[in-house]
Amino acid sequence: MTTKMNDQTIKIGWKAPSNIALVKYWGKRAGQLPVNGSLSITLEKSTTTTFLTFSRKLKSGGAIEMEYFFHGNKQEKFSEKILSLLNSLIAELPFLTDFRLVIESENNFPHSAGIASSASSMAALALCLVTMEEIVTNVYLPEADFFKRASTLARQGSGSACRSVYGGIVSWGKIASIRTSSDQYASPFPVNSESRINHLRDTILIVSSEEKSLSSSSGHAAMADHPYWEGRRVQANGNLELITDAIRNDDYQLLSKISENEALSLHALLLSSSPGIVLLKPNTLRIIEEIRRFREATGLDLLFTIDAGPNVHLIYFEDQREMIMPFVSKTLSQFCENGTWIDDKIGTGPRLLTPKVEL
């Protein structure tokens, strides 16, 4: 039951981070559920900011009334995706048909280039929707339940978005060694407060800022009849058990081995799809070669990973930053588009941007 809002117009804002998966979610079942579990690092600086403004319609019910703006401009493609998501959520959020919605969203990093912009954008929107739900129903959730609900809604917009609702290391999908894990929502992965994992850095090397030629949905769909589908599921679940042990035991060599194996396996699956999907660029491979050469020469704890795009994430630890940044600026930057990279790190999660509203 909704509370009376009269002619009030209410604005909610959330900033949600992107994330980078070390064990990849690739392939899904009905209901936007994963074929295999995944584990990611939530970033701090690469974020989407979303504001949701809503006011009661003169006549409740009917079709959802929504306007969507991306960086201040109406975007038909994004608008259709958001409207489709909202329509799919009416059974869970029936009040959506009672209000006029205006959604304004901005990224501070290139979208659709393999840096999980859909994760941060859908997470930010889901957080706004759960906040709206609290306001119009006058039922306020405990913090843990609030974020679990936001994660569940975010998953329905973009699978990896459910992980961007939390900070730190986050898992998604039922994982035998993680008691709280679920296919329905993500869970923060507990890390010892003294672990170096809490001080991870991520330098995102922008090989190309162009929109990638393959949507994530199309990539997941390509797994449906992939000849290596079953092998991938077994591989991913095995890698999850190994990487969770590596994090718990501060085993950085194993962490590096599994993360890089996952990145290359993802692109091997794309390459071996029918027709073959090529998202890597020549400079992606040059960067990988240089990272391996530098690691062999220095013995530093660093690794690379790549999402479904050409850009490379160089992940290392804060205590080795002074030795690694000259390598980035002098060597790796020459393989980046206009010498561009994003300097990021492990983050603490989303942030509410507007005052809490209670009617």
N, C-alpha and C positions, 0 to 999 in steps of 0.2 A: 504493500500500500504506500503510495507516494504522499509526501507532505505537500501542503499548499504553498506554492511559490509565487502566486499572483503574477505580477509583471516583472519579477526579478530576472536579471541576466547575470549569470555566474560564469566566471572564467577560472579554469584550472590549468596549471602548467607543471609539467614534469620534464626533467632532463635525464635521459637514459643512455648508458654507454653501449658501445659496440663490444664484441667479444671475439676472441680468436680461439678456435678449437684446436686442441692438441690431439685428441682422438675425435675423428670426424663423424658427424651424423650424415649419412649418405644412403638414401633409400627410405621410403616411408610407407606406412600402412594406412588404411582408411582412418579418418578422424585426425589426420596430421600427427600420427603416432610413429615413432622411429622404428626402423628395422633393427637397429643396434643402438646401444647407449653411446654417450659422448661425454667429453670433459673439456672445459674451456677455461681460459683466463679472461676475466672481465677487465676491460681497459679503463683508463681514467680520463683521457683527454678527447678521444674520438667519440663524439656524442651526437645524439639527436635531441633537439628541444621541440616539444609539442605543447601547444595550448589548445584546450577544448573550451569553447564558449557555448553555453546552452541557455535557452529561454523557452518557456512553455508555449506550445502551439495554441491557436485559438480553438482548434478542435483536436482532441486527442485521438490517437490511433492512426490507421492508414499507413501510407508509405513513409519511410524515413526521409526526413528533409535535412540535407547536409550540403555544406560547401566546404571544399578542401583547397588549401593553399600551400604550395611548397616554395619556400624562399619568396613569399609574397605574391606568387603567381598561381593562377589556376592551372592545374596539371590534369588533363583528362585521363591519362593512363593511370596515374596514382589514385585519382579520385574514384575510378571504377573499381580498383582493387580494394580501397577502403570501404566503399559502399557495399561491395560484395561481402566483405568481412562482417560489417555491422548487421547486414541482413541475416547472415548465418548465426548471429548471436542473439537474435530477437527472443528466442525461447529462453535463453539464460538472462537476458537483460530486456524484459518487455517494455520498460519505460522509454526505450529509445524511440519509439513511435509517438511519444507524447511531447517531444521537444524538438526545437529547431537547433541543429548543430552546426557550428563553424569550427573547423580544425585547421590550425596553422602549424606547419612543421618546417624545421630547418636542420640540415646536417652541417657539421664543421669539417667534413672530410668528403672525398669523392664518393658519390653513391654509385651502386651497380658496378663497382670495379673490383669486387672480391674482398671488401673489408667489412662485410656483414652490416651494411646500412639498413637492410630490412630488419635485422635483429634489434638494433637500437630504436628504429622508428616504431616498430610494432610493440616493443616493450614500453616505450613512452606513451603510446596511445592506450595500451591496456591499463597502465597505471592511472591515466586520466579517467578511463571508463569505470574503474573500480572506485575511484574517488567520487565520481559523479553518482555512482550507485549508492554509496554511503550517504551522500547529501540528500538525494531524492527519496530514499527509503527511511532515512533517519536511523539507520542501523550501522554502527561503527564497529569494524572488526578489530580483534587483537592484531598486533603488528605481524606476527608470523602468518596468521590466516589471510591478512590483507595481501601480503606478497605472494603467498601460495595461489590465491585466486587470480592475481594479476599475471602470474606465470602461466596458469592454465589458459587464460584468455589470450595471452601473447602467443602461445604455442599455435593457436588456431589461425593466427595471421601469418606467422613464420616460425617454423620449428625451432630454429636457433634463438629466436627472440625470448623464449621462456628462460634461457640462461642469463639474459641481460637484465633481468629483474633483480639479480643479486650481484654483490661484489666478490672479489677474490677468485678462488678456484670454484667452479660450479660443474655439477654433473647433471645429466638428463638421461632418462631411460632406466629401466630396471637393471640394476647391477648387483650381482650376488654379494659382493664385498661391502656394499653401501646400504645399510639398513633402511635409510630414509628415502632411497631412490624410487623413482616412479616414471612410467611412460607419460603420465598426465601433466606433470610439471617438473621443473628443475629443483635442485637442492644445493645449498651451499656445501662445499666439501671442507670438512674440518682440517685445519692445518695448525701444527704446533706454532705457538707465538714466536718461538725462537728460530723457526726455519728460515733459511734464505729465500724460500719460495715467496715469502711475503714481500720481497724486495726485487721482484722481477721487473725488467725493463723490456719494452718492445719498440724497436725501431722499424717502422713500416716503410719499406723501400718501394716508391711508386714507379714501377716500370711503365705503367700506362694508366692514365686517369679516365680513359674512354670507357663508356658503358660496355660491359662485357657482352659478347655475342650470344651467351646462353643464360637464361634465367635459372635461378636455383630450382624452381619447380620443374623445369624441363630436364635439368640434370638428375633430379630425383626420379623423375618418370623414366629416364633412360635405364635405371636399375631394374625396372620391373621384369624385363625379359633378358637381362644381361647374363651371359654364360658363366660369369664368375660371381654371381650374386651370393650363392650359399657360401663360397669360400670367403667372400668379403665379410659376411656376418660373423663367421667363426673367427676370422682375423681380428676384427674390431673388438669383439668381446674378450678375446685373449689379450689384446693390447690394453684394454681397460683395466684388467686385473693387474697387469704388469706395471702400468703407469701409476695406478693408485698406490701400489707397493713402493714404487720409486719415490713418490712424493712423501709418503710416510717415513721412508728411510733416508731421505735426503740423498738419493742415488741419482746424481745429475747425469752420469754417463748413460744410465738406462733411460732416464727421462728424455735425453737427446735422441737416443737411438729410436725409441718408440715414436716420438713426435715427428721425426723426419721420415720414418717409414710410413706413417699415416699420411703425410702430405704427398709423398710420391705415389702412394697407393691410390689416393683419390684421383690424381691425374692419370695414372695408369688405367683406372676404370673408365675415365672419360675417353681416353685415347682408344680403348678397346671396345667402346660402344659402337653401335651401328646406326648411322654413320659415325665414324670417329670424330670426337670433339676435341679440338686443340685450343686451349686457353693460355698455355705457356707461350712466352715470347723468347727470342734468342737471348735477350738480356736477363731474363729470369734465370736461365741456365748458367749464364756467366756469373751472376751473383752467387748462385749455389756453389759453383766451383771455387770462387774466391773465398767464401765463408769456410769451406772445407780446408782449403790451403792455409788460411790464417789460423784456424783452430789447430791444425797439425803442427804448425810452426810455433805457436805460443802456448798450447796446452790450456787455454782459457775455457771456461764453462759457458759455451754459447751454442745455440741451435737455430735452425730455420724451420719455418712452417709456411704453408701457402693454403689459402682457401680456394674457392672455385673462381680463380682469376689469375692474372699474371704477377701480382704484387707479392713481395716476399716480406715475411715478418722475421726479423732478426731478434731473437730473444736471449737475454743474458741477465746478469745480476748487477745490482747497484754497486757492489764493492769492486767491480771490474770495469766500471764505466769509463774511467779516465784512460784506460788502455784500449778500449774498443771504439770510442768515438772518433779518434783520428783515422782509424781504419774505415769507418763509415764515410767520413768527409773527404778523405783523400782517394780511396779506392772504390768503394761501392757506389758513391754518388755519381760517378761517371757513367754508370749503367742505368741511372734513374732518369725519368722524363724531366727535362729541365733541371736536373740535379736535385729533385725534390724527394724529401723523406719526411715522415711524421715521427716525432719523438714522443713516445708514449710509455706508459708503465701500468702495472697491475693497479686496479682501482677499487674503490670502496662501494660502488653501486650507484643506483639512481638517486636523484635529489628532487624534492618537491620545491617548486619555484614560486608558488602562490600561497597566501595565508590559508590556514585550515578554515573551512566554512562549516558551520553547524546551524541549521534552521530550527 
